[in-house]
Amino acid sequence: MDMATSAGDSRPQILIVEDEWLVAEDFEHALREADFAVVGPASNFAKALEYIEGGLIDGALIDV
């Protein structure tokens, strides 16, 4: 999964931060069905920061 969206994609970009792979997969599926562009998932804080620093993120779904 671990992918960023293309620069030409106008959909809102949502970063998934989740350390459990199956949960992240469910979140990704639900967001794509709702027509969001998915970034990630990031399984830890350091990886999430890489995604944030690498491009525009409109929102995030974060596991606390």
C-alpha positions as a Markdown table, in Angstrom:
| # | Residue | x | y | z |
|---|---|---|---|---|
| 1 | Met | 0.0 | 0.0 | 0.0 |
| 2 | Asp | 2.6 | 2.7 | 1.1 |
| 3 | Met | 1.9 | 5.2 | -1.7 |
| 4 | Ala | 1.5 | 8.9 | -2.2 |
| 5 | Thr | -1.0 | 10.4 | -4.7 |
| 6 | Ser | 0.0 | 12.1 | -7.9 |
| 7 | Ala | 0.4 | 15.8 | -8.0 |
| 8 | Gly | -2.5 | 16.2 | -10.5 |
| 9 | Asp | -5.0 | 14.6 | -8.2 |
| 10 | Ser | -7.5 | 17.2 | -7.0 |
| 11 | Arg | -9.2 | 15.0 | -4.4 |
| 12 | Pro | -8.5 | 15.8 | -0.7 |
| 13 | Gln | -5.4 | 13.9 | 0.4 |
| 14 | Ile | -5.7 | 12.0 | 3.6 |
| 15 | Leu | -2.7 | 10.5 | 5.5 |
| 16 | Ile | -3.3 | 7.3 | 7.3 |
| 17 | Val | -1.2 | 6.8 | 10.5 |
| 18 | Glu | -1.9 | 3.3 | 11.8 |
| 19 | Asp | 0.5 | 0.6 | 13.0 |
| 20 | Glu | -1.9 | -2.3 | 12.4 |
| 21 | Trp | -1.8 | -3.3 | 8.8 |
| 22 | Leu | -5.4 | -4.7 | 8.6 |
| 23 | Val | -6.9 | -1.7 | 10.2 |
| 24 | Ala | -4.9 | 0.6 | 7.8 |
| 25 | Glu | -6.3 | -1.5 | 4.9 |
| 26 | Asp | -9.8 | -1.0 | 6.1 |
| 27 | Phe | -9.3 | 2.7 | 6.5 |
| 28 | Glu | -7.8 | 3.0 | 3.0 |
| 29 | His | -10.7 | 1.1 | 1.4 |
| 30 | Ala | -13.3 | 3.3 | 3.2 |
| 31 | Leu | -11.5 | 6.5 | 2.2 |
| 32 | Arg | -11.1 | 5.5 | -1.4 |
| 33 | Glu | -14.8 | 4.5 | -1.6 |
| 34 | Ala | -15.6 | 8.0 | -0.3 |
| 35 | Asp | -13.4 | 9.4 | -3.1 |
| 36 | Phe | -10.5 | 10.6 | -1.0 |
| 37 | Ala | -6.9 | 10.3 | -2.2 |
| 38 | Val | -5.0 | 8.1 | 0.4 |
| 39 | Val | -1.4 | 8.8 | 1.4 |
| 40 | Gly | 0.4 | 6.2 | 3.4 |
| 41 | Pro | -0.1 | 4.4 | 5.6 |
| 42 | Ala | 2.6 | 5.5 | 8.0 |
| 43 | Ser | 3.1 | 3.0 | 10.8 |
| 44 | Asn | 5.0 | 5.4 | 13.1 |
| 45 | Phe | 5.5 | 9.1 | 13.8 |
| 46 | Ala | 8.8 | 9.3 | 11.9 |
| 47 | Lys | 7.2 | 7.9 | 8.7 |
| 48 | Ala | 4.2 | 10.2 | 9.1 |
| 49 | Leu | 6.5 | 13.2 | 9.3 |
| 50 | Glu | 8.2 | 12.1 | 6.0 |
| 51 | Tyr | 4.8 | 12.1 | 4.3 |
| 52 | Ile | 3.8 | 15.5 | 5.8 |
| 53 | Glu | 7.1 | 17.1 | 4.8 |
| 54 | Gly | 7.0 | 15.5 | 1.3 |
| 55 | Gly | 3.8 | 17.1 | 0.1 |
| 56 | Leu | 0.4 | 18.7 | 0.8 |
| 57 | Ile | -1.8 | 16.7 | 3.2 |
| 58 | Asp | -5.4 | 17.9 | 3.6 |
| 59 | Gly | -6.2 | 15.7 | 6.6 |
| 60 | Ala | -5.1 | 12.7 | 8.6 |
| 61 | Leu | -6.6 | 9.6 | 10.1 |
| 62 | Ile | -4.4 | 8.9 | 13.2 |
| 63 | Asp | -4.4 | 6.0 | 15.5 |
| 64 | Val | -3.8 | 7.2 | 19.0 |
